[in-house]
Amino acid sequence: MSSSYRSRRRDRHGRGLRGPLALPNPWTGQPVDAPRRPDDREFFADVLAEAITAIAAARPQVLDGISVGMEDVPDLPASWAHDSVPLAAAVESADGRAAEVVLYRRPLQRRAASREGLRILVRRTLVEQLSVVTGLSAEEIDPEGRTDDDED
């Protein structure tokens, strides 16, 4: 094995590989991008979109006049004295404004043990917040929702 081959593959100072992970496409000569896992923000946005789609499929009228969004963290006042951070917020409609439901990405991700657990937690949290805004029960909003024995 030549020394130049070894030096190209070496993981210097634990910083990862120093070159491309795949050779160029033999037919086009174009570099091939290695597949990557979606980052946390992209994955959360996808999970939230799945939850909204599932609720809209079960009860489309529940989401009428409600704006659903996400933020990284809640904007808490300096006087916040609670031990826990809110996972979401619901603001009822007033003065011609649509009702709003906001899910906070980082607190939800910290609370979930796995990516599947995050899917369950996001859906449950969204259903709870929609329940607050609409006055309907969680079972009415998401009749096929998860049960209490699901993974968290």
FENURWO-V664887 format. One record per backbone hydrogen bond with DSSP energy under -1.0 kcal/mol. CO is the residue of the C=O (numbers start at 0). NH is the residue of the N-H. E is the energy in kcal/mol with one decimal. If there is no record, write none. Layout:
co->CO nh->NH e->E
co->CO nh->NH e->E
//
This chain:
co->1 nh->5 e->-1.6
co->2 nh->6 e->-2.3
co->3 nh->7 e->-1.5
co->4 nh->8 e->-1.3
co->9 nh->11 e->-1.1
co->10 nh->13 e->-1.2
co->11 nh->14 e->-1.6
co->24 nh->28 e->-2.7
co->29 nh->24 e->-2.9
co->38 nh->42 e->-2.7
co->39 nh->43 e->-2.5
co->40 nh->44 e->-2.3
co->41 nh->45 e->-2.3
co->42 nh->46 e->-2.5
co->43 nh->47 e->-2.7
co->44 nh->48 e->-2.2
co->45 nh->49 e->-2.3
co->46 nh->50 e->-2.2
co->47 nh->51 e->-2.4
co->48 nh->52 e->-2.5
co->49 nh->53 e->-2.5
co->50 nh->54 e->-2.2
co->51 nh->55 e->-2.7
co->52 nh->56 e->-2.0
co->53 nh->57 e->-1.7
co->54 nh->58 e->-3.1
co->58 nh->61 e->-1.5
co->62 nh->65 e->-1.8
co->64 nh->98 e->-1.6
co->66 nh->100 e->-2.7
co->68 nh->102 e->-2.2
co->70 nh->104 e->-3.1
co->71 nh->105 e->-2.2
co->73 nh->75 e->-1.2
co->76 nh->79 e->-1.9
co->86 nh->103 e->-2.9
co->88 nh->101 e->-2.9
co->90 nh->99 e->-2.7
co->93 nh->96 e->-2.1
co->98 nh->66 e->-3.3
co->99 nh->90 e->-3.0
co->100 nh->68 e->-2.5
co->101 nh->88 e->-2.5
co->102 nh->70 e->-2.1
co->103 nh->107 e->-1.6
co->104 nh->108 e->-2.6
co->105 nh->109 e->-2.3
co->106 nh->110 e->-1.5
co->107 nh->111 e->-1.5
co->113 nh->117 e->-1.9
co->114 nh->118 e->-1.8
co->115 nh->119 e->-1.9
co->116 nh->120 e->-2.6
co->117 nh->121 e->-2.8
co->118 nh->122 e->-2.0
co->119 nh->123 e->-2.6
co->120 nh->124 e->-2.6
co->121 nh->125 e->-2.6
co->122 nh->126 e->-2.4
co->123 nh->127 e->-2.5
co->124 nh->128 e->-2.3
co->125 nh->129 e->-2.5
co->126 nh->130 e->-2.0
co->127 nh->131 e->-1.7
co->128 nh->132 e->-2.0
co->129 nh->133 e->-2.7
co->130 nh->134 e->-2.0
co->136 nh->140 e->-1.8
co->137 nh->141 e->-2.6
co->141 nh->144 e->-1.9
co->146 nh->149 e->-1.6
//
